[in-house]
Amino acid sequence: MLRLLACPQHGLTFAALLIGEASLCALASATPCAAFVVAWLLGLALWTLLEYLLHRFAFHLPPAHPLAVFGARQHFDHHAAPERTPITKPLVLTAPALLAGHAAVSWLTGSSLVAPLWAGLVAGYLGYEVMHVAAHALAPEEHPLPSFQRAHLDHHVDIRRNFGITSPLWDVLLGTRRR
């Protein structure tokens, strides 16, 4: 399992996301427990949909597309050499997006439930990064969820299928799951 941290960027990404998660939970500490749990779980579920949509529609843009600068070019490089590290997304791209998203939604809604919802979303993103690195770094017998690993590695063979890394739900519901 230490291979998940073999690349310094992976360790830095995981640490930054854990710090962000702790910070959001601290912000939400005044939220009643039941509301916190519901909002956090909603954020986690929202992450699975966001992951699917980003992976399917944004990260598979042609490299020459003007919006490819927002992750598709790096994703294309990852598909070309999936074993090459770093496998995680660069913090200079993701951290500002997460912070700006939280600030914008907080400002627009003024809701105290934004912090726990965003904490669930960040937890989902951390899970995504860990599971994505694990899919490439661990042997099948080491992976805690071998069917998830197989599905992701199958995606590298057929980029029209298996966009979900943390959940197969949206692939099943939207007909992109390869069995």
C-alpha positions, 0 to 999 in steps of 0.5 A, a space after each residue: 500500500 505504500 506504493 500509493 505514496 511512492 510519488 511525492 505528488 501523490 502524498 502532497 495531494 492526499 495530505 492537502 485533501 485531508 487538510 481541506 476535509 478537516 478544515 471544512 469539517 471544522 467550519 461545519 462544527 456548529 451544524 447539527 449532527 444529523 444535518 451535517 451527516 445528511 449534507 456530507 453524504 449528499 456531497 459524497 453522492 454529488 461527487 460521484 456524479 461530478 466525477 462521471 460528468 467531468 471524466 466523460 465530457 471534460 477529460 476526454 475532449 480532443 487535446 486540441 480543443 480550447 477547453 482541453 487545458 482544464 485537464 483533458 490534455 493531462 488526461 490524454 497523457 495519462 491514457 498514453 502512459 497510464 503507469 507513469 507517475 504522477 497519477 493524481 491531478 495537479 493541486 494547482 488545478 484542483 485546489 483553486 477549483 475546490 476553494 472557488 467552488 466552496 466560496 461561490 456556493 457559500 456566497 450564493 446560498 449563504 447556507 450553513 450546510 455548504 461546508 458539510 456538503 463540500 466536505 463530502 464532495 472533498 472526501 469523494 474527491 480524495 477517495 477518487 484520487 486514492 482509488 485511481 492511484 490504487 488502480 494503477 499502482 496495486 496488483 489485482 490481488 492487493 486491491 481492496 476492490 478488484 472489480 473497481 480496478 478491473 473496470 478502470 483498467 478496462 476504461 483504458 482499453 475502451 475510453 467510451 466505457 467505465 468513467 466512474 472510478 469511485 462508483 459504477 452507479 452513473 455508468 450503470 444508469 447512463 449505459 456506459 458500464 462495460 461488464 
